[in-house]
Amino acid sequence: MKEIPPVAFTWDGEAMVPVHPRLADKHFVVGMRYPLVVHEDRSAVSHRHYFASINEAHHNLPEDLADRFPTPEALRKFALIKAGYRNERSMVCSSKGEAMRFAAFVKPMDDFAVVDTDGLVVTVYTAKSQSMRAMNKAEFQRSKDDVLRVISEMIGTDAATLQKHAGMAA
């Protein structure tokens, strides 16, 4: 089944009227009942401030972390994984040697993945997307707060101070 894209409607006091009737006709059947979910657009200002905060933190990474996170994107994706906004895949290998070889094999497939080996089990963690399609406004805000908290702890400050400095730099 093909995913229906967001379709805008206007309340006219009696019914929801599609802003683009042809698009509604293409995806909906007359007489069928559909649940209506309000979609709140994310704030562009909040989005820009988030990335400015990550850039500010990246510029203030301690030397040992700067080598590990060469770009703000690498830092953001690591923090997403650490904060729990991640996909996980595990593989049970037949020996520790096979586990080490498998981990070495999968690591280059995603520069931002975190690959963990625990005995015979190799787990690959990848960051979830924060795109507007992948996260609604509320989930993005939670992930933003959690990521900035993780990054703030990494650089030895608090999220409010980091965001304040990012605001001054923006």
C-alpha positions as CSV (number, residue, x, y, z in Angstrom):
1,M,0.0,0.0,0.0
2,K,1.4,3.4,-1.0
3,E,1.8,6.0,1.7
4,I,-0.6,8.9,1.4
5,P,1.3,12.3,1.6
6,P,0.0,15.0,3.9
7,V,-3.0,16.6,2.4
8,A,-4.0,20.1,3.7
9,F,-7.6,20.8,4.7
10,T,-9.5,23.9,5.8
11,W,-12.3,23.8,8.3
12,D,-15.3,25.8,6.8
13,G,-17.5,25.6,9.9
14,E,-19.2,22.4,8.8
15,A,-16.7,20.2,7.1
16,M,-13.0,19.8,6.3
17,V,-12.5,21.0,2.7
18,P,-9.3,19.9,0.9
19,V,-7.1,22.8,-0.2
20,H,-6.1,20.7,-3.3
21,P,-9.2,18.7,-4.2
22,R,-7.5,16.7,-7.0
23,L,-4.8,15.5,-4.6
24,A,-7.6,14.5,-2.1
25,D,-9.4,12.6,-5.0
26,K,-6.3,10.8,-5.9
27,H,-5.7,9.4,-2.4
28,F,-9.1,9.2,-0.7
29,V,-12.4,7.3,-1.6
30,V,-15.7,9.2,-1.3
31,G,-17.7,7.7,1.6
32,M,-14.7,6.1,3.4
33,R,-13.8,7.3,6.9
34,Y,-10.3,8.6,7.6
35,P,-8.7,9.6,10.9
36,L,-7.6,13.3,10.9
37,V,-4.3,14.0,12.6
38,V,-3.1,17.6,13.1
39,H,0.4,18.0,11.7
40,E,2.3,20.9,13.3
41,D,5.2,22.1,11.2
42,R,8.5,22.3,13.0
43,S,10.0,25.7,13.7
44,A,12.7,26.7,11.2
45,V,14.2,29.0,14.0
46,S,14.4,26.0,16.4
47,H,15.9,23.8,13.7
48,R,18.6,26.4,12.9
49,H,19.3,27.0,16.5
50,Y,19.8,23.3,17.1
51,F,22.4,23.0,14.4
52,A,24.1,26.2,15.5
53,S,24.3,24.7,19.0
54,I,25.9,21.5,17.6
55,N,28.4,23.6,15.6
56,E,29.2,25.6,18.7
57,A,29.8,22.4,20.7
58,H,31.9,21.0,17.9
59,H,34.2,24.0,18.1
60,N,34.6,23.5,21.8
61,L,35.3,19.8,21.9
62,P,38.3,18.7,24.0
63,E,41.2,17.6,21.9
64,D,40.7,13.9,22.5
65,L,37.1,14.2,21.3
66,A,37.9,16.4,18.3
67,D,39.8,13.6,16.7
68,R,37.0,11.2,17.3
69,F,34.3,13.6,15.9
70,P,35.9,15.4,12.9
71,T,32.6,17.0,11.9
72,P,29.5,18.4,13.6
73,E,27.5,15.7,11.8
74,A,29.6,13.0,13.3
75,L,29.0,14.5,16.7
76,R,25.2,14.9,16.2
77,K,24.8,11.3,15.0
78,F,26.9,9.9,17.9
79,A,24.7,11.9,20.4
80,L,21.5,10.7,18.7
81,I,22.7,7.1,19.1
82,K,23.8,7.7,22.7
83,A,20.5,9.4,23.6
84,G,18.5,6.4,22.2
85,Y,17.4,7.7,18.9
86,R,18.9,4.8,17.0
87,N,18.4,1.7,15.0
88,E,20.0,-1.5,16.3
89,R,21.0,-4.6,14.4
90,S,22.8,-7.5,16.1
91,M,24.6,-10.6,14.7
92,V,25.6,-13.6,16.8
93,C,28.9,-15.0,15.4
94,S,30.3,-18.5,15.9
95,S,33.6,-17.3,17.5
96,K,35.2,-14.2,19.0
97,G,37.5,-14.0,15.9
98,E,34.5,-14.1,13.6
99,A,32.8,-11.4,15.7
100,M,35.9,-9.2,15.4
101,R,36.1,-9.8,11.6
102,F,32.4,-9.1,11.2
103,A,32.7,-5.8,13.2
104,A,35.7,-4.7,11.1
105,F,33.6,-5.6,7.9
106,V,30.5,-3.6,8.8
107,K,32.2,-0.5,10.3
108,P,33.2,1.1,6.9
109,M,29.6,0.7,5.7
110,D,28.5,3.7,7.7
111,D,31.0,6.3,8.8
112,F,28.7,7.4,11.7
113,A,27.7,3.9,12.9
114,V,28.7,2.7,16.4
115,V,29.8,-0.9,16.2
116,D,30.0,-2.8,19.5
117,T,31.4,-6.3,20.1
118,D,30.4,-8.2,23.2
119,G,31.7,-11.7,23.1
120,L,30.1,-13.4,20.1
121,V,27.5,-10.6,19.5
122,V,28.2,-7.7,17.2
123,T,25.7,-4.8,17.5
124,V,25.5,-2.0,15.0
125,Y,23.9,1.2,16.0
126,T,22.9,3.9,13.5
127,A,21.3,7.2,14.2
128,K,17.6,7.8,13.4
129,S,16.8,10.5,10.9
130,Q,15.7,13.8,12.3
131,S,14.2,14.8,8.9
132,M,10.8,16.5,9.0
133,R,9.3,13.4,7.4
134,A,10.8,11.1,10.0
135,M,10.1,13.1,13.2
136,N,7.1,15.3,14.0
137,K,7.5,18.5,16.0
138,A,7.2,16.9,19.4
139,E,9.6,14.1,18.7
140,F,12.1,16.4,17.1
141,Q,12.0,18.7,20.2
142,R,12.6,15.7,22.5
143,S,15.5,14.5,20.4
144,K,16.9,18.0,20.2
145,D,16.8,18.4,23.9
146,D,18.3,14.9,24.5
147,V,21.1,15.4,21.9
148,L,22.1,18.8,23.3
149,R,22.2,17.3,26.8
150,V,24.5,14.5,25.7
151,I,26.8,16.9,23.8
152,S,26.8,19.4,26.7
153,E,27.9,16.6,29.1
154,M,30.7,15.7,26.6
155,I,32.1,19.2,26.6
156,G,31.6,19.8,30.3
157,T,28.8,22.3,30.3
158,D,25.0,22.3,30.5
159,A,22.6,22.5,27.6
160,A,21.3,25.9,28.5
161,T,24.8,27.4,28.4
162,L,25.5,25.7,25.1
163,Q,22.3,27.0,23.5
164,K,22.9,30.5,24.9
165,H,26.3,30.6,23.2
166,A,24.9,29.2,20.0
167,G,22.3,32.0,20.0
168,M,25.0,34.6,20.3
169,A,27.1,33.0,17.5
170,A,24.1,32.7,15.2
